[in-house]
Amino acid sequence: MLSNPWSGLLQGAGEYLRYTAGRRGLDPDRARELREFLDRWDGRTLTSSRR
């Protein structure tokens, strides 16, 4: 799931990915990537819910 966050998000693992992105010990670059994916996901789901 960490190698393909989109797949995890589609399967409902958003909370786990958010937790993981903020977890101590995670590589800072990997945490940044996860936060970017989550931000994009949030924007995507917000846009689609407005339709």
VENQUIDA-V250261 format. One record per residue. N is the residue number from 1. PHI is phi in radians with two decimals (none if undefined). PSI is psi in whole degrees, -180 to 180 (NA if undefined). D_FIRST is the distance of its C-alpha to the first C-alpha in Angstrom with 1 decimal. Layout:
n | phi | psi | d_first
N | PHI | PSI | D_FIRST
N | PHI | PSI | D_FIRST
This chain:
n | phi | psi | d_first
1 | none | -35 | 0.0
2 | -1.25 | -26 | 3.8
3 | -1.37 | -21 | 5.4
4 | -2.45 | 79 | 5.2
5 | -1.03 | -31 | 5.5
6 | -1.01 | -42 | 8.2
7 | -1.08 | -45 | 6.7
8 | -1.09 | -41 | 5.3
9 | -1.13 | -41 | 8.7
10 | -1.11 | -27 | 10.6
11 | -1.63 | 5 | 9.8
12 | 1.58 | 21 | 11.1
13 | -1.69 | 25 | 8.6
14 | -1.01 | -44 | 10.5
15 | -1.10 | -41 | 12.4
16 | -1.09 | -44 | 9.8
17 | -1.16 | -37 | 8.5
18 | -1.12 | -44 | 12.3
19 | -1.06 | -47 | 13.1
20 | -1.11 | -40 | 10.9
21 | -1.10 | -28 | 12.4
22 | -1.71 | 2 | 15.7
23 | -1.30 | 140 | 15.5
24 | -1.15 | 146 | 18.2
25 | 1.57 | -13 | 17.7
26 | -1.31 | 138 | 14.6
27 | -0.90 | 127 | 15.7
28 | -0.98 | -37 | 17.4
29 | -1.16 | -41 | 16.3
30 | -1.16 | -40 | 12.6
31 | -1.09 | -42 | 13.4
32 | -1.09 | -43 | 15.5
33 | -1.06 | -44 | 13.0
34 | -1.10 | -44 | 10.7
35 | -1.07 | -39 | 14.1
36 | -1.11 | -44 | 15.1
37 | -1.05 | -44 | 12.3
38 | -1.13 | -40 | 13.0
39 | -1.09 | -43 | 16.7
40 | -1.13 | -41 | 16.5
41 | -1.08 | -46 | 14.7
42 | -1.05 | -42 | 17.5
43 | -1.14 | -38 | 20.1
44 | -1.19 | -44 | 19.0
45 | -1.28 | -33 | 19.0
46 | -1.14 | -43 | 22.2
47 | -1.11 | -44 | 23.9
48 | -1.23 | -28 | 23.2
49 | -1.34 | -16 | 24.4
50 | -1.42 | -15 | 27.7
51 | -1.29 | NA | 28.6
